[in-house]
Each structure stands twice: as structure tokens, then as C-alpha cells.
Amino acid sequence: MQDKVCLITGATSGIGRATAVELGRLGATLILVGRNQRQGSQVRDTIGQRAGRAPVEFLPADLSRQQDVRQLAATIARKYARLDVLINNAGAKFSRYEESADGIELTLATNHLGHFLLTLLLWETLQQAPAARVVTVSSGAHHGVSNEIQATWPAEAYNRKVAYSQSKLANVMFTYELARRLHGTQATANALDPGGVATNLGRNNGLLAWAKHLLFYTLKGQLLSPRQGADTVVYLASAPEVAGVSGQFFHQRKPTRSSPASYDEPASSRLWELSLQLAHLDSDPSRPGRGR
Ligand SMILES: NC(=O)c1ccc[n+]([C@@H]2O[C@H](COP(=O)([O-])OP(=O)(O)OC[C@H]3O[C@@H](n4cnc5c(N)ncnc54)[C@H](OP(=O)(O)O)[C@@H]3O)[C@@H](O)[C@H]2O)c1
């Protein structure tokens, strides 16, 4: 990964942090993104020390805030001539209904829309790489929900599991639609399910909810360490075997079927249009010359 520039969102904890450590070990230049400056600086220094040489920088941004995402993309486009790997990893669950600063249900705003906007704003920077890879961390939780994604909810109807599942389905549908739009270029887009991983995911909702998640996978004998959870992310970001592979959903390094709903192309196209509107994007760089 020497000479490769990789951006990892949610690099301050869990799977994102472990991915950053491993890609740093492989010699990549790293851009770490997260909300917490102190944790971000710690991760940057740890990787810098371990890797010895690879340049690492931390850029603070809250992905649920479109203003932050726009500022982040502008900084990256100014500082880096190209981006080889974009890892859309940051994610969260919320037990109560909340809206982002832009008035969008917070799970969708964080897990899907921030990454949608970041990817489109970095389109030209990705196209400057010989064969850019966009890797999006979804979840097995994307199964079992309808593909009509909700951007707002009546607060009393909010269901945290459905909201999280919808956001993770949006990750897969976004990836498939992105791969279709990248067709004919050297760039690729893939999504993955990391499995059940011992991280801080859901800890913001209280210790009980968090412990239940960990216990569920522990009892099945399937709880992974962050490093194990990062394995397929690192594989998709770096392995020569997956050069040119695009529009796939991976689990344990293998392409696998995602939910039936995720393959609904008209629904993916509607999600793309909805996301353009919600992100207030005037032009769509994935459709050159065609605007909206
Ligand atoms: N753990 C699992 O079992 C599991 C299973 C399937 C899929 N996943 C997916 O794996 C990905 C990584 O999660 P994880 O398990 O590693 O959880 P984690 O330890 O909680 O890490 C999540 C990362 O995302 C960041 N983040 C959250 N909201 C953000 C925002 N608004 N703006 C910027 N960064 C934000 C967090 O930063 P802060 O510290 O600032 O919150 C943290 O760095 C998520 O997409 C999750 O859906 C996890």
C-alpha cells in the first residue's frame, strides 16, 4: 500500500481504528476522519509510531453534518492530488428518534448520507487515482427491511432497529448503484458485513443495550476482535485479488448474496435521487454532462 492514499471514516474506534492500524502497517498514507480530536490524535500518533514512516493525519468532521462533510472534502481535494481508497466506515445506532443538524433522521444522516455526500464530493479526487476503491461497511442487519428508506419519522413510530437496518441497507444499495455509475472507469465499489465485533457501537445507548449486542455474538461463539472485524475491510482496500471487482457484498473475504431488497435497481435509483436532494447537491458528478 506504499504510495496509496487511504481515507477511513470512524477511525477513532473499533473496526475503523483497527483498519487504520493495519493499512498503516502496510505503508499507506492515511487520512483519519472522526469527531473526537483527542482520540483521533491518539490513533494518529499510535499508527505513526508503529508504522514508522507512513504519513498519517487526522481530520475532524461530524459526518451527520453536511457542512462538516463539505469542509472535509474541500480540505482533502486541496491537500491530496488523488485518493486511492475511500473507506466509508463510521456508523452509529440511536435508541431514540433524533434529527441531524440538517433535519434528517440521525442514523441515516450518519451512516448513509454523510458517506454519500463525501463520496460524490471526492469524485474527481477518486478519479485521479489509477484504480480507486470505495469500500463501505454495511452489516448483516441490512436484511429484513423494506427498501423504501425513510429520511424522517414520526417520533412516536421510531424503531431503532429498523432505522439502523435501513441505514445499512442504504449502504448496500448505494454501493451497487455507485458500482453501476463507475462502470467503464477503473474505480470500484464494494460493501461488506464485518460480522459481530467487540467495539463501542451502541455504547451511547447505555451499557445494557451495548452488552446485549456483545452477549448475543459471544453466546453464538462468533464475537470478533476489532482486528478480525477489520480483516475484510483491509482485504477490499488492499488485496490484488479484488482489483477490478465491483458491485459486490463481502463477508469473511468472500462475495456473498445481500438481501433481496438490496438488488432492487429502481429503488436504488430512487435512493440516489433522494440522497442528492437531501444533500442539496446541485449537480451529480456520477452523470457527466447530464446534471440532475
Ligand atoms: N460492531 C459490530 O458488531 C458491527 C457489525 C456490523 C456492522 N458494523 C459497522 O461497522 C462500522 C464501524 O462500527 P464499529 O463497530 O467499529 O463501532 P465504533 O467502535 O462505535 O466505531 C464507530 C466509529 O464511527 C465514528 N462515528 C460515529 N458517528 C460519527 C459521526 N457522526 N461523524 C463521524 N464519525 C462518527 C465513531 O466516532 P465517535 O467515537 O466520535 O462516536 C467511531 O470512530 C459501522 O458502520 C457499523 O455499522 C459493526
The ligand as an ORCA input file, in Angstrom:
! r2SCAN-3c Opt
* xyz 0 1
  N     -19.540     -3.868     15.803
  C     -20.310     -4.675     15.090
  O     -20.703     -5.764     15.551
  C     -20.730     -4.286     13.705
  C     -21.468     -5.213     12.958
  C     -21.860     -4.871     11.665
  C     -21.504     -3.630     11.142
  N     -20.802     -2.739     11.903
  C     -20.475     -1.447     11.300
  O     -19.099     -1.186     11.473
  C     -18.859      0.210     11.381
  C     -17.883      0.633     12.465
  O     -18.508      0.484     13.725
  P     -17.752     -0.125     14.999
  O     -18.425     -1.398     15.324
  O     -16.290     -0.089     14.819
  O     -18.246      0.913     16.118
  P     -17.464      2.015     16.998
  O     -16.385      1.377     17.783
  O     -18.530      2.722     17.755
  O     -16.835      2.950     15.906
  C     -17.641      3.807     15.137
  C     -16.806      4.935     14.603
  O     -17.659      5.819     13.856
  C     -17.483      7.134     14.355
  N     -18.670      7.953     14.214
  C     -19.910      7.738     14.703
  N     -20.714      8.764     14.396
  C     -19.975      9.639     13.689
  C     -20.230     10.896     13.099
  N     -21.432     11.491     13.175
  N     -19.243     11.534     12.455
  C     -18.000     10.977     12.382
  N     -17.689      9.796     12.922
  C     -18.668      9.141     13.569
  C     -17.154      6.923     15.814
  O     -16.591      8.087     16.350
  P     -17.067      8.640     17.799
  O     -16.156      7.967     18.754
  O     -16.860     10.109     17.683
  O     -18.509      8.265     18.004
  C     -16.175      5.773     15.712
  O     -14.909      6.204     15.297
  C     -20.237      0.875     11.471
  O     -20.628      1.324     10.193
  C     -21.154     -0.252     11.925
  O     -22.486     -0.071     11.464
  C     -20.407     -3.044     13.159
*
